Amino acid sequence: MTFQEIKQILILQFGPENIDSIETGLQPSIVVPAGKLAEVGQFLHENEQLYFDFLACITAIDNGPGLATMELIYNFTSIPYGHNLVLKIIFPRNINDQTLPSVSTLSNIWKTADWHEREAFDLVGIHFNGHPDLRRILLPEDWEGHPLRKDYHQQEQYHGIYVKYEDGNSNSDRV
């Protein structure tokens, strides 16, 4: 199935106001509103023509305070049908001490989303509504901030261990 055919099925199901696409570059993508993520995800998995049974990756991007947006990029594959899809959502990011941006979890549809969403939460600071166990996966629970955010400020010490020196280099830069 081609990208255009997949796009057309989604437009028929969700309406042209909810389905957009980016078709430049090597890998075209479908763009959906953050509020439709769970519904579109369920449809991608259950529709007999599509049957995207494999979620390969979730990539989280912080576009910084200037653009004030974040993105989640989902890479899906239908193993039986041999077609692929990139799904993207773009949503407002939080500024300063506001609550973390929030989207629906897909872990109830694809079990592998559990780990990918925890990584996005840990490193970029995106909250996934309905996630069964949303906690840090790479950093300690008491780590301050989310290191892949554009406005992240590395803490000087962690439990008495210097992780940042006066010159701004981290402990690993000195080895």
C-alpha positions as CSV (number, residue, x, y, z in Angstrom):
1,M,0.0,0.0,0.0
2,T,1.3,3.4,-0.9
3,F,1.6,6.5,1.4
4,Q,-1.1,8.2,-0.6
5,E,-3.5,5.2,-0.2
6,I,-2.9,5.2,3.6
7,K,-3.4,8.9,3.8
8,Q,-6.7,8.6,1.9
9,I,-8.0,5.9,4.2
10,L,-7.2,8.2,7.2
11,I,-8.8,11.2,5.6
12,L,-12.0,9.2,5.0
13,Q,-12.0,8.0,8.6
14,F,-11.0,11.2,10.4
15,G,-11.8,14.0,7.9
16,P,-9.4,16.3,6.1
17,E,-9.3,18.8,9.0
18,N,-7.6,16.1,11.2
19,I,-5.1,14.6,8.7
20,D,-2.3,16.6,7.2
21,S,1.0,15.4,5.6
22,I,4.5,16.3,5.0
23,E,5.6,14.8,1.8
24,T,9.0,16.4,1.2
25,G,12.2,14.5,1.9
26,L,12.9,10.8,2.0
27,Q,10.1,9.7,4.3
28,P,6.7,11.3,4.1
29,S,4.7,11.6,7.2
30,I,1.1,12.0,8.4
31,V,0.5,14.8,10.9
32,V,-2.5,14.5,13.3
33,P,-3.6,16.7,16.2
34,A,-2.4,15.6,19.6
35,G,-6.0,15.2,20.7
36,K,-6.6,12.6,18.0
37,L,-3.5,10.5,18.7
38,A,-5.1,7.6,20.6
39,E,-8.1,7.4,18.2
40,V,-5.8,7.4,15.1
41,G,-3.5,4.9,16.8
42,Q,-6.3,2.5,17.6
43,F,-7.5,2.8,14.0
44,L,-4.1,2.1,12.5
45,H,-3.8,-1.1,14.5
46,E,-7.4,-2.4,14.1
47,N,-8.2,-1.5,10.5
48,E,-8.0,-4.6,8.3
49,Q,-6.5,-2.8,5.4
50,L,-3.7,-1.2,7.4
51,Y,-3.0,-3.4,10.4
52,F,0.1,-1.7,11.8
53,D,1.1,-4.3,14.2
54,F,4.6,-3.1,15.0
55,L,5.7,0.2,16.6
56,A,9.4,0.4,15.9
57,C,10.3,3.7,17.4
58,I,9.0,6.9,19.1
59,T,11.2,10.0,18.7
60,A,10.6,13.0,20.9
61,I,11.8,16.4,19.8
62,D,11.9,19.7,21.7
63,N,11.8,22.6,19.2
64,G,12.8,25.0,22.0
65,P,11.2,28.0,23.7
66,G,11.4,30.1,20.5
67,L,9.0,27.9,18.6
68,A,7.3,26.7,21.8
69,T,6.5,23.3,20.3
70,M,7.5,19.7,20.7
71,E,7.0,16.8,18.4
72,L,6.5,13.1,18.7
73,I,7.3,10.9,15.7
74,Y,6.0,7.3,15.5
75,N,7.4,4.7,13.1
76,F,4.9,2.0,12.3
77,T,5.2,-1.2,10.2
78,S,2.6,-3.7,9.1
79,I,4.5,-6.9,9.1
80,P,1.9,-9.0,7.2
81,Y,1.3,-6.3,4.6
82,G,4.8,-4.9,4.4
83,H,4.0,-1.2,4.5
84,N,5.4,1.5,6.8
85,L,4.1,4.8,8.1
86,V,5.6,7.8,9.9
87,L,3.0,9.5,12.1
88,K,3.8,12.9,13.6
89,I,2.1,15.1,16.2
90,I,3.2,18.7,17.0
91,F,2.0,20.3,20.2
92,P,2.8,23.2,22.5
93,R,5.6,22.8,25.0
94,N,5.5,24.1,28.5
95,I,7.5,27.2,29.5
96,N,9.4,27.4,32.8
97,D,7.4,25.9,35.7
98,Q,4.2,25.1,33.8
99,T,3.1,21.5,33.9
100,L,4.7,19.1,31.4
101,P,3.1,18.9,28.0
102,S,0.7,15.9,27.8
103,V,-0.5,13.5,25.1
104,S,-2.3,10.1,25.2
105,T,-0.4,6.9,25.7
106,L,-0.3,4.3,23.0
107,S,1.0,1.6,25.4
108,N,-2.5,0.0,25.6
109,I,-2.2,-0.7,21.8
110,W,1.5,-1.4,21.3
111,K,3.2,-2.8,24.4
112,T,6.6,-1.5,23.2
113,A,5.3,2.1,23.5
114,D,5.6,1.6,27.3
115,W,9.4,1.9,27.1
116,H,9.6,4.5,24.3
117,E,7.2,6.8,26.2
118,R,9.1,6.4,29.4
119,E,12.3,7.4,27.5
120,A,10.5,10.5,26.0
121,F,9.2,11.4,29.5
122,D,12.6,11.0,31.1
123,L,14.7,12.8,28.6
124,V,12.4,15.4,27.0
125,G,9.7,15.8,29.6
126,I,6.5,14.7,27.9
127,H,3.7,13.3,30.0
128,F,1.7,10.4,28.6
129,N,-1.9,10.3,29.9
130,G,-3.0,6.8,30.8
131,H,0.5,5.3,30.8
132,P,0.6,2.4,33.3
133,D,4.0,3.1,34.8
134,L,5.3,6.5,33.8
135,R,8.6,7.0,35.6
136,R,12.2,7.6,34.6
137,I,13.9,4.8,32.7
138,L,17.5,6.1,32.1
139,L,18.1,8.6,34.9
140,P,17.6,8.3,38.6
141,E,14.1,9.2,39.9
142,D,15.4,12.3,41.7
143,W,17.3,13.7,38.7
144,E,16.4,17.3,38.1
145,G,15.0,18.3,34.7
146,H,15.0,16.6,31.3
147,P,18.4,16.6,29.6
148,L,17.2,16.7,25.9
149,R,15.2,19.8,26.3
150,K,16.6,23.0,24.7
151,D,16.4,24.9,28.0
152,Y,17.9,22.2,30.2
153,H,20.4,23.4,32.8
154,Q,22.7,20.6,34.1
155,Q,22.9,20.4,37.9
156,E,26.2,21.0,39.5
157,Q,26.1,18.0,41.8
158,Y,24.2,14.8,42.2
159,H,24.3,13.3,45.7
160,G,27.6,15.0,46.4
161,I,29.2,14.0,43.1
162,Y,30.2,16.9,40.8
163,V,28.6,16.4,37.4
164,K,29.4,19.9,36.2
165,Y,32.5,22.0,36.9
166,E,33.0,25.7,36.9
167,D,34.2,25.7,33.3
168,G,30.9,24.1,32.2
169,N,32.4,20.7,31.3
170,S,30.9,17.6,32.7
171,N,32.8,14.9,34.7
172,S,32.9,12.7,31.5
173,D,34.6,15.5,29.5
174,R,37.7,15.2,31.8
175,V,38.5,11.6,31.1
